[in-house]
């Protein structure tokens, strides 16, 4: 979700799309604000999990997404009946 940035996000995403290593769908809003952008991203998301990173956030390890997925599979999305976890926050680097 690009909320009217001027930092070249669209060019970066286009370059990733050309590489074709993973699917990306980029959506634009014109400076609607963080909450509107977040809500639109959730609305457009497909799949079970959603990760939000702001422009000043970064993934501190190449394994962060893998670690989050493993946590989800081990603790939430399993054969165990689980209805008390709606999300989780990753550790700080």
C-alpha positions in Angstrom: 0.0 0.0 0.0 1.5 3.2 -1.1 -0.1 6.3 0.5 1.2 9.0 -1.8 4.9 8.5 -1.1 7.5 10.2 -3.2 10.4 7.9 -2.3 10.3 5.8 -5.4 8.3 2.9 -4.0 6.5 2.3 -7.3 9.8 2.0 -9.2 11.2 -0.4 -6.6 8.1 -2.6 -6.8 8.1 -2.6 -10.6 11.7 -3.9 -10.5 10.7 -6.7 -8.1 7.9 -7.6 -10.4 10.3 -7.9 -13.3 12.4 -10.3 -11.3 9.3 -12.5 -10.9 10.4 -14.3 -7.8 7.2 -13.6 -5.8 3.7 -12.1 -6.4 3.2 -8.4 -5.5 0.1 -6.3 -5.7 0.7 -2.6 -5.1 -2.2 -0.3 -4.3 -2.1 3.5 -4.2 -3.9 6.1 -2.1 -3.3 9.8 -2.3 -2.2 10.8 1.2 -5.2 9.3 2.9 -3.3 8.7 6.2 -1.9 5.7 8.0 -5.3 4.2 9.2 -7.0 4.6 5.8 -4.0 3.0 4.1 -3.8 0.2 6.6 -7.5 -0.5 6.3 -7.3 -0.5 2.5 -4.4 -2.9 2.7 -6.3 -5.3 5.0 -9.3 -5.1 2.7 -7.2 -6.0 -0.4 -5.1 -8.7 1.4 -5.5 -12.3 0.4 -4.5 -15.2 2.6 -4.4 -15.9 6.3 -1.6 -13.6 7.5 -1.0 -9.8 7.1 2.2 -8.0 8.0 2.3 -4.2 8.2 5.6 -2.3 7.8 5.7 1.4 7.8 8.2 3.4 5.7 10.6 3.6 8.7 10.3 -0.1 9.6 12.6 -2.9 8.4 12.9 -6.6 8.8 16.0 -7.2 10.9 16.7 -10.6 9.6 16.1 -12.5 6.4 14.3 -15.1 8.5 11.7 -12.8 10.1 8.8 -13.8 7.8 9.8 -17.4 8.1 9.9 -17.2 11.9 6.5 -15.5 12.0 5.0 -18.2 9.8 6.5 -20.9 12.0 5.1 -19.2 15.1 1.7 -19.1 13.4 1.8 -22.7 12.4 3.0 -23.9 15.7 0.7 -21.8 17.9 -2.3 -20.7 16.0 -2.9 -22.5 12.8 -2.8 -26.1 14.0 -5.0 -28.9 14.9 -5.3 -27.4 18.4 -8.5 -25.5 19.1 -7.3 -21.9 19.5 -9.4 -18.8 19.6 -7.4 -16.5 21.9 -4.7 -15.3 19.5 -5.7 -12.7 16.9 -2.2 -11.4 16.2 1.3 -11.2 17.4 4.2 -8.7 17.5 7.7 -9.7 16.6 10.7 -9.1 18.8 12.9 -6.0 18.5 16.3 -6.4 16.9 
